[in-house]
Amino acid sequence: MKVKNVGIKNDFLRHSQQKKAIFDENKKDKFIIKGLDGKKKLNGKISVAGAKNAALPAFAASILFRDRFCVSNVPNIKDVDSINALLEKLGAVVEKQIEKKYRIVTDKIKSIILDTEISKKMRGSIVLTGPLLARFGKVSFPHPGGCVIGARPIDAFLNGFQKMGAKVQNRNGKYIVSIGRNKKLKGAKIFFNKISVTGTETLMLAGILAKGRTVIENAALEPEIKHLADFLNSCGAKIKGAGTSTIEIIGGNLLSAGNKAYKIPPDRIEAGSFLILGALSADNLEITNCDPEHMKALINILRNSGVHIIEEKNKIIIKNNRKIKNKDFKCVDIKTHEYPGFPTDLQSPMAIYLTQVSGKSLLFETIFEGRLNYIDDLIKMGANIIMRDTHRIMIKGPTQLKGRELVGKDLRAEFAFFIAAIVAKGKSIINNVRYIDRGYEQIEKRLSDIGVNIQRING
Ligand code: EPU
């Protein structure tokens, strides 16, 4: 695979090795974690990486640029390697310049076919389809893969493309979406029946090169969308309303970034997971490089439950009074909601929290129909959980969790198992780790730096 390196040799080697690992399905690591038995012993600073779910649409947006697109604060994770590999297979040149900074040139793209094997690894691959269709008039792709947390249909994307004048076909399990030779997508009014994050990103990016005005109604409000739209506007795009439920895009020509680089915003889901871990297991923890403004739902809920949280500009500090035990925190009901509500991606870490606090909490997962399948393992660890239906559970706390062997069910639930293992009494082994490196960089180093007894055993 061609990776042109303009940076440090070691960086190049590690990057190439990581890329090789993406395709090495047999290599599955495991983690051994020694639990703290509910004690609050973690201390120090943990830094938050750039957001996975902001990096993927940013790499996709590179296709809309006539010249190079530079991006910084890129997390060192497998999903980024996968989207780079997809871009390279299309003919783009992806250069890792220095740690966390990439330069992408897409004017040599020759293919409009997304590689099936890589696309099946992550949902975020679908965001490439909007820019590819808008720039080259055609795109072919499989149903995207990613975490199995529900059916995850793509009707909103396909309907949107059709409204913009494209023809959608499905041949041998692959979608082929085309506008026709030398034609452009047409601006259109698109209403989402269900709010979709990647759907909003994909159609917003497609609208940038379409003819005329595209309006997306009932759009997702995630801060990553506004952050990207602001940057694209500074490069010539005309996007209004990103960050609200109605986004208007006036289509135009290819974009140009000049000397500017897009900086990936901090990962609010990673920061939130660290905050939950800190609330349960830290004496004094500083979560740095994060934006508390994007984490209001979680911070508010934890405060209601009794956690002492200090918010600073790019930092959150948890100071746990030693006299306060987890059982002194109050139960809280959780209902996941699109941003700015409680994120579905923090639902599983929050479930661990609720097993430790006093009282009965109702947890209602409203976004995905298959995102509670980690519960059985939690019950085996000693949690008192009643499953009401596939969307709702009742958690009664506090319970002492006991370490055991676990296998992650999806990216966020796998990290939730890390939290459970840290809180538990005894040793846990998280086997067959498939997800964690997709979304959390150097997790064992960052956790051990704050006092977690964690060891990675290479598969
Ligand atoms: N939906 C449809 N039709 C569509 C698209 C979505 O019915 O065409 C439904 C989904 O089935 C779901 C709801 O709409 O019930 C919301 O799905 P959405 O499209 O917003 O999810 P996504 O874009 O596939 C992104 C994140 C997820 C995160 C969700 C919700 C990326 C790459 N993924 O997924 O992140 O959980 O938004 O916030 O941005 C993760 O990072 O681990 C992860 C799963």
Boltz pocket constraint, residues with backbone or C-beta under 6 A from the ligand:
constraints:
  - pocket:
      binder: B
      contacts: [[A, 52], [A, 53], [A, 56], [A, 123], [A, 124], [A, 147], [A, 150], [A, 151], [A, 152], [A, 153], [A, 154], [A, 155], [A, 156], [A, 157], [A, 194], [A, 195], [A, 196], [A, 197], [A, 198], [A, 199], [A, 344], [A, 345], [A, 366], [A, 367], [A, 368], [A, 369], [A, 411], [A, 412]]
      max_distance: 6.0
